[in-house]
Amino acid sequence: MTCRVGLLWDSPLMFSRLIEDCGACCEMVNPYMLASPFWRGRFVALIVPTGFANPAYSNLLPALRASSGRIRRFIKSGGRLLAFGAGCPREDAYDWLPFPVTYAFGYGPRAVRFTGESRYTSLFAGYDLAAVECDGTFPAHGGETLAVSASDEALLIEKTIGSGTILVSSIHEYPSREFLKGFSCGDRETLF
């Protein structure tokens, strides 16, 4: 079992400490590394934090778009990707993913209801499901809805491509420790 995560952001985040505290090695991947065709990394999972499309917080979106082909290959070859809410009113904030996702920005607490059984619903473990802070919803997408709001707006979606998995969530909180321990570890690392 190997536990290695690439955390995609412009500068170091406290989030990396949580990932490491859950037993995984966490490597910061800045936009320059991500968009460079010469940079290579090996990870079990990649995580794109909340606010990635908001230019007030990050310059990550152009790099994600520039590396969309590499992201697709990473997932297809067995990698895992967790992308949080874009944090800005851009419907096209997820156009770098290998499947369609439309985003509707809207910050606030939402009641969360699971649509079925999935190991990935542990993302919300320990949270009060009656009021989880979210930064939007996904009105249209090409994945499977795992969690919805009280008004049936998608809050967590999953898409399997090849041997890998993509999760897109609008939760505006850190994922649970239980989730991170499972998501960050696998039988092997995948080349990015």
Secondary structure, DSSP 8 states (H G I E B T S, - for coil): -EEEEEEE-SS--THHHHHHHTT-EEEEE-HHHHH-TT---EESEEEE-TTTT-TTT-SHHHHHHHTHHHHHHHHHTT-EEEE----SS-TTTTTTSSS-EEEEEEEEEE--EESS--GGGGGGTTS-TTSEEEEEEEEEESSEEEEE-TT--EEEEEEEETTEEEEEE-B-S---HHHHHHHTEESS-EE-
